[in-house]
Amino acid sequence: MTQHGPDARDEVNGGTFDVVICGGGLSGLTLGLQLRQEFPDLRVLILERVARPLPDGCHKVGESSVELGSSYFLSLGLQDYLPKHQIYKHGLRFFPGGGHKPLHERFEIGPMQEPIVPSFQLDRGSFESDLRQFNQDRGNVLLEGCAVRDVEISSTGGLHNVFFEMLDEPEKTRRSVQTKWLVDATGRHALLRKRMKLTRGSRHSASAGWYRINGKLDINDLVPPEQKSWHEKPFASERWRSTNHFMGPGYWVWVIPLSSGMTSIGAVIHNELHSFDDVRSLERVQQFIQKHEPQLFEELKKYEVRDFLCLRDYSHQVGRAWSTERWAMVGEAGAFVDPMYSPGSDFIAYANTFTTELIRTDREGGDLETRTRELNLQYRALVSGNIDVYASCAPVYGHPSAMLAKVYWDNFAYWSYSCQYFMRRIYRLTGEAAVPFQEVGLRIVELSGYMQKLLREWALLKPEEPEAGTAAMPRFPSILVDAHLALQDQMTPDETLAYMRKRVVEGEEIAAELLVRVLGELGPERAAQLIERAGVAAWRLKVDPARLAHESSVGLSRRHALSPIARDIERSLGRRERLVDEATLRTLLGSNLQPEAAAPAQPQLAPA
């Protein structure tokens, strides 16, 4: 039954529900499916402003998903639907360094084979239209074409009141429903966040403008056919399925295919180096692309433009997204980080699942106050840690080697902690059982913060021109492939903790190895500048002095001397210049060196 006719609106009016979700976009609709799956007896109402039919390529940001978000969508009973109706994503593909060179003369970072753990490119129009029907088929009530005008939050544990109007009625009649749980999924309208003054600032300042074109844009078409080496790579025919990033200092332009046959084009700028004026209109975005990515612009000119949207200073944090008064915020109604690496669906998964866990606690008579406090803290920590990944990286987008190292580190941290935390349901742990996982997460965030500073200063101190080449990311075999494949493993909490702790130890060595690698490439003077500017002396990071002894070695002797992780980094990131000798490195690193083991005491001869 389609719940948007006159009978449905009158039937809903004055009714009482267990959960009312304000907003029927991606976050609200997937939450509806999750609640129905977890609690089949729950009475759920979804109120959505826009009525069907939705246009193909519905104009919303967030078409691309990655492993965590995709695993969440698949868990909602969409295992057959997604592969059939959406596009299998061929990973993330990057072309850093700026678009002044032809594409085949730029450095390419991306997968060279089909990713083992799936993710998808999502046509939001068809996907959300189908999600609406799935909600109705599974027993949720969906009322379309209605605008939520006001809410009354009960502070005494009673029912909340939600007031709405039907947009197709000439004389607006105010209707109302009551609900035990109220969920704000209204996106940037942010019904509750703005009302309760819970918007918090972000260290990340960036803006975006994007549009869709009619037709499939295959980035291979930017390269002349006579460039055979480009077109004959094993993965060449699948480049179009990637989220393709055309990158330069302080910006990146996305190219994302949609199952409707359209292609999404977007320009993201960091306010550190560019202005919102560059993306505030379709004409400005096109001019920006023409200036910074001229080869892409020439190809885009062949396609008809469908629409345009922009967002200024899109990143924001939230003071709290859940309350013991039984309200919640999900999706962009709560927090938003950045479109880079496609984390939007991940944070929908986090917020929806945390909401579901709190409703479970409430139904079972558990300690709602404790769980609300814990999940608010976890969510804020996840958002803040993710913001750090993007906030300072504007110079890195213009530096191919630094960008390659960034993708290596960021993938390692994401697959080793964030994905495992969600997929192994560690969020269900409470009290003392959760503490060791929080400690692991804090250490990963701390190490990641070091790496973002390192890569930024590297890019600033030693700019680099893009050169033709390809780097597989992840490279097979590598520690990244191991971390990616481990997403398929089923582990108990104890096994997950042991796995994460192992990854933290590896992460500490990776961070130390990247530090040595970058210092050696910069040369003594610039290395000293990096140490000071990045505050390396204050880092809780130690380098093994024995590692420095191998800086001058070459060939097979070097390979045998390096640790497996050091060899993995050298294979994945390539060989580099080594412009700093062992003695200088020791001086530069100073307090960041591990204490050297004392020589064993010599036996003393007894007196004759």
N, C-alpha and C positions, 0 to 999 in steps of 0.2 A: 504494500500500500504506500503510495507517495504521500508523504505527510506535509503537503503545503496547500491543500484546498480549504475551502471555507469550513467544511465539517471538521477537519483536523484542528484548525485554529480554535474553533469553539470547544472542541473536546479537550484540548490542552489547557485552555483558559481556566484558571481557578484550580488546576490540578496540583498534586503533590508528587515530587520525584525524589529518588535517593540522590541523584546527581543531575545537575543542570550544567551543560557545557555551553558557554557563550562563545560562539564562533565555530563554523564548520569548515575550516581550512585543514591543512595537513595535520597539524598537531591535535586539533579537536576531534577530527574524524578517526585518527588512529587511536586516540585515547578511548573513544567510544567503543572501538573494536576490542581493545585490551580489557576494558572493564567488563564487557559482555563475555569475553573468554574466561576471565578469572572468576567472575561472580554472575552466573547465568540468571539469577533471580533479581538482579539489580534493575531498578527502573531508571533509565537514562533518557534525558531529553537534550537534544542538540538544537540550538537556535542559531540560524545562519541568515545573514543579511541578503546574500545573492542567491536568487532562485535559478534552478536549471531551466534550460540547457546551458551548460558552461561551454565557452568556446574552446576549440583545440588550442593548445599552447597557452592556456590561461595565464595571464601575465602576473606571475609572482616570482620572486627570487627564490632560489634554492632548488634547482632542477637536479643537481648532482648529489649523489650519496656516496659514502665510503663504508668500510667494513662494519663498523659498529651500528650505524643507522640502518644499513641494509639487513643486518642480522635481526634487528628489531622488527622491521617490516615483514621479513620472512616468518618471524615467530607469530605473527598475527593471522596465520592461515593463508598467506599470500604466496606460498611456494610455487603453485601452478600459475598464478596470475602474473607475477612480475616477469618471469622469463618470456612469457607469451606476449604480453602487451606493452612492456617497456624495453629499453635497450640495455643489454649487458655492457657495462662500462669496461673499457680497456685501460683502467688505471688513470693516474695523473701524469701528464706529459708537460714538460717545461722547456721553453726556449728563452733562457735568460740573456741579458746583456744589451738589449735594445734592438730595434728593428731597422737600423740603417744598413744592414747587410741582407742579401737574399737569404731566404729561409734555409736553403741547403748549405750555406756557409756559416750557419749559426750552430751553437752547441745544443744538443738535444738530450734531455734527461727523461727517461720513462721506461716502462716495462717493454721487454722484447718477447714476451710470451704471455699467454692468457693467464690472468691472475687466478690462483687456486681458490681463494675465498671471494665469492662474488660480490659485486656492487652494481648499481644501476644508474642510468640517466633517466630521470623521471619527467614525463610530460605532465605538468601539474594540472592542466585542464582535464585530460582524460583520466588521470589517476584520481583526482579528487571527486570527479563525477562518479567513477566506479566505487570509490570508498563510501560515498553517500548511499549508494544502493546496497552495498555490503552491510552497512549499519542497519538499514531498514530490514534487510533480509534476516538479520540476526536478532531482530526484536527491539532495537532502539527506536525512539521516536525522533524524527527529524522534521523540524518546522523551518521551511525556507521562505525567503522574502520577508523576513521580520527584522526589525532593528531593536536591540536592547537599549532602553532609554534610561533605566535607573535600577539600582539594587539597594536593598536594605539588609545590611549584615547584622545578624543576631549576635550579640556578645554574651548571651546567657546560655548558649547551647541549644537554643530553639532553631526553628526553620528560618532560612533566608527568604526574602521576597525578591523576585525578579520581575521587572515591568518592561513590556515590549509592545511594539506597534507593528501592524502589517503594512508594508510599504505600498501595496496595491490598492489600499482603501482610500478613496478621496477624503473622507472624514476619518481621521485617525482615531481609532478606539483603543484606549490603553488597556492592555490585558496584563495578567500577572500569573505567575506560578510560584509555588513554594518548593524549597529543596533543602535537604540536609547538608549536601556538599555543593558548593558553587565553584566552578572552574572557569577562569578567564583564559580563553583561547582566541582573543580578538586581535591578535597580531599587534601591529604598531599603534592601533587605537588604544590598547593597554588600559582597558576599563578600570581594573583594580589598581594597577601599579601607579597610574597617574592620580587616581582618586585618593590613594593612601600615601602619596608622596614617597614612594619606595624606589623611584629611579635613582640609580647611582652612576656616577661617571666612570669612564674607562680610560686607562692609560693609552689606549689605541685610538688614534684620530685618523679616520679615513672615510671616504665617500665613494659612491658608485653611481653610474648611469648605465642602463642596459636596454636592449631592444631585441626583437625577434625578426628574422628574415624568412621569407617563403623559400623553401628548398633546403636541400642537404648541402652544406659546405664541407667539402673534403679538403683538408689542408694540403694534401698531395697536389692539388690543382695549382698551388702557389709555386710549384717547382717545375721547370721545363722538363719534358719527357727525356731529353738527352742526358739529364743528370741521372744516369742509370743506377749508380751506387745508392742514391737516395731511395729510388723507387723499387729497388730489388732487395732491400733488407727484408728478412723473414716476416717482420711484423708490419711492413709498410701499408698493406691493404687495410689494416685495422686502426691506423692512427686516428681516423675520423671518430671512432667510438670512445676515445680518451676525452677527458676534460683537458683541452689544450690551453696552455698559458703562454701568451706572447708577452715577454717581460722586459722591463728596463728600469733604471733607477726610479724608485718610488711609485711604480705603476705595474699593472698587469692587465691584459685583455683576455677574456675567456672566449672560447668557442666550444659550445656544448650542443650535441645533436639531440633532437627530440623525436619521439616515436610518431608524432603527427606529420613528420617530414620537414618540419621547420628546424631552424638552428638558432640558438640563443647566443647573442653577442653582448658582452658587458665590459666596461672599462672601470677598473678600481684604481683609485689614486690615494696615496698617503699624503695627508695635509702638510707633512714636513717638507715635501718637495714640490707639490702641486696644489692647485686651488679647486674648491668645489665648482667654481665657474667653468672649469674644464669639462664638467660632466653634468651641468645643470639642465641641459636641453639635448635633444637628439642632434641638432646641428653642431653643438659644442662637442659632443662625444665623437661624432664623425670627424670633426676637425682635429680632435686629439689623436684619434687613430691614424688619420692621414699624416700627421706630423711625426708620430712616434713609431708607427707600424705601417709604413707606406705600401709594402707589398700586400699585406692583408687588406688594406683599404681598397686597393685596386680590384681585388677579388670581390670584396663586399659590394662594390658599385654595381655588380651584375644582378643583385638580388633586390626584390621588393621588400621594403620595410613594413612591418605589421604594427608596431606599437612602441612605446617608450615609457620608462619610469626611472626615477633617480632617488637616491637616499643620501642625505647629508649627515655626516658624523653618525654612522649607523651603529657603531659598537656601544653597548651600554651594559652595565651590571645592575643587579636588583638587590635591594636591602634584604628581603626575604621573599620567598615564593610560596610558602605554605604557612598556615596558621592553625593553632588549636581551635580556632573558631570555625574550622572546617571550610576554608577557602583555599584555592590554589591558583597559580599562574603557570601556564605551559607555553612552549614555543616563544615567539618574539614578544608575546605579552609579558614574559619574564625578562630574560637576558638574551643578548645577541652578541656574537664575537666577531666573525669575519667570514666571507665566502671562500677564502683561500683554504685549500685542503677539504672543502665541502663539509664542515662540521655541523651545519644547521640541523640535519636529520639526527646527528648524534645527540644534540642537546634536546631535541624533541623526545628522543628515546629516554634520556635521563629524566627529564621533567615528568613525562607521562608515567614512567615506571615508579618514580618517587611518589607521585600522586596516588597511584594504585596501591603502593605499599602502605601509605597512610590510611587509605580507605580500608585496607585489610586490617590494620591495627585497630581502627575504630570499630569495625564489625566484630572483631574478636575480643573486644574489651581490654586491649593492651594499653600500654603507657603512651598515649598519644603525644603528650607533652615532650617526653624524651625523644621519641622518634621524629617529631617535627623539628626539634632543635638540631638533632643529628643530621637529618637530610638537608636542612637549610644550610648548615655549615659545609656539608660535602658538596652541595651544588655550587655554592659561592667559591669554594676552593677549586672546583673543576673549571668554572668560568674564568676565574682569575689566572689559573695556570695556563689556560688556553690563550687568553689575551696576551700573555707574555711571549707566546710563540710568534705573534704578528707585530707587536707594538713598535719594535725598534728595527725592523728588517728592511726598511725602504732601500738602503744602499745595497743590500744583498741581492735584490732583484736584478740589479745591473751588473752583477759579478758572477760569471758562470761557475768558477771553482767554489766560491763561497756558497752559492745556491745548491750545488751538488752536495756539499758537506751538510748543508741545512736539511735537505731532503733525507739524507742518510740518518742524521740524528733524530729528526722529527718522526720519521717512520719507526725507528727503534723505540722511542719513548711511547708513541701511540699504540703500537702493537703489543709492547711488553707490559704496559700498565693499563692505560685507559680502556682498551678493548677487553682485556682479561677481567678487569674490575666489573665491567658490565655483563659480559657474557657468562662469567662464573657466578653472577648474582651476589657479589661481595657486599653490595649495598644492603642486603638483608641482615647482615650482622649488626649487632647493637652492643653498646657498652664496651667492656674490655676486649671482647672478641674482635672488634673493629679496629682497635688501636694499632696493632702491628701493620695493618694495611694502610692506615693513615700515615704512619711513619715512612713506609715505602713510597707512598705517593708524594709526600713532602720532599723526600730526597730526590726523586725523579724531577720534580718541579725545580728544585734548587739547581741540579745539574743542568737542566734545560735553560735556566736563566743564565748560567755561565756561558753556555754555548751560544745563545743569542747575542750576548755582549761580544764574545770572541769573533763571531762571524761578521758582525756589524763593523767592528774596528778593523778587521782584515780588509773588508771591502773599501773602507774609507782610506786606509793607509796605503793600499797597493791596488789601485783600479786595474781592471783587466778587460781587454777587448775579447769578444766572443770569437772563437775559431771553430771551423767545421769539425764535428766529432759527435760521437754518440756514447752515452754512458747508460748502461742498463741499471735501472733502479726499481726493484731490487735486483742485484746481480746474483746469478745462480752459479755455484753455491755461495752462500754468505750467511752471516748471523741474521741479516734481515729476512732472508727466506725462511730460516728456522723460526723466527718470531712470527712471521706471517702464517706459516703452516701450523704453528701451535694454537692459532685461533680455533682450529677444528677440534682440539683436544678437550675431552671432558675431564675436569679435575674437581676434587673436593676443595673446600676452603683451605685445608692444611696443605694440600698439594699446590694450590694456587699461590699460597704465601711462600712456599719454598721456591717455586718457579720465579716469582717476582723478586725475591731476595737475590737469587742467582743473577737475574737480569740487572739488578741494581749494581752488583759487583762488576758485571761486564760494562754497565753504563759508566761507572767511575773510570774504568780503564779506557773506554772509548773517548771520554771527555779529556783525559790526560793525554791520550795519543793525538787527538785533534789539536790540543794546545801546543804540543811539541811540534807537530807538523806545520802549524801556521807560523809559529815563532821562527822555525828554521827557514821558511820561505821568505819571510819579510826582511831578513838581514838584521844585524845587530842594532842599528839605530832605530829602525822602525819597530823592531821587536820590543825594545825598551819602551817606546811610546805606547805600544799596545798594552804592555804590562801595567803601565800607569793609568791609561785611560779606561781600561776595562776593570781596574781594581783587582787584578789577579792575586795580589799578595793577600787579600782578605778572603779569597775563596777557600772553602773547605774541600780542597782537592790536592792530592799529593801525586807526584810523578816519581816513579821508580828510577833512582839514579843509574841502575844497571841498564835501563833502556837507552839512556843518552850515549852510552859507550858505543852503540851500534849506528849512530848517525853517520859516521864516515864509511861504514862498510857498504859493499856493493855486491850485486850478483847473488850467487848461491850462498855465499857466507852470510850475507844479510838476511836472506830468506830463512836460513836455518836459525839465525840468532833472534829474529823477531818472534814475539808471541803470536798465537793464532789470531787474536783480535787485531794486532798491529798489521799482520799480513792481510787480514780481511779488509781493513781500511785502505791499505795500499792497492789491493786489487780493485776495490769498488770505486775509489776516488782517483786512482791513477798515481803514477810516480810524480815527484815534484822536485823543484830545486831545493838544495840544502845549503843555505848561505850562512849558517851559524854553526860554529864548531862546538864540541862537547863542553869545553871549558867555559865558553861564553854562555851556553845554555844553563850550565850550573849556576853561574853568577846571576843570570836573569831570573831564574826560578827561585833561587834562595830558599825562603821558608816553605815553598811549595814542593820541595823535595822530601821524599821519605827519608827518615834516618837510615844511614847505611849500617848494615849489620857489623858488629864489632868482630875483629879477627879473633879466632879461637886462641885462648891463652896457651903459651908454650909451657910444656911440662918442666918443672924445676928439678934439677939433679940434687939428690941428697948429698950433703957434705961428706967428703971421704973420711 
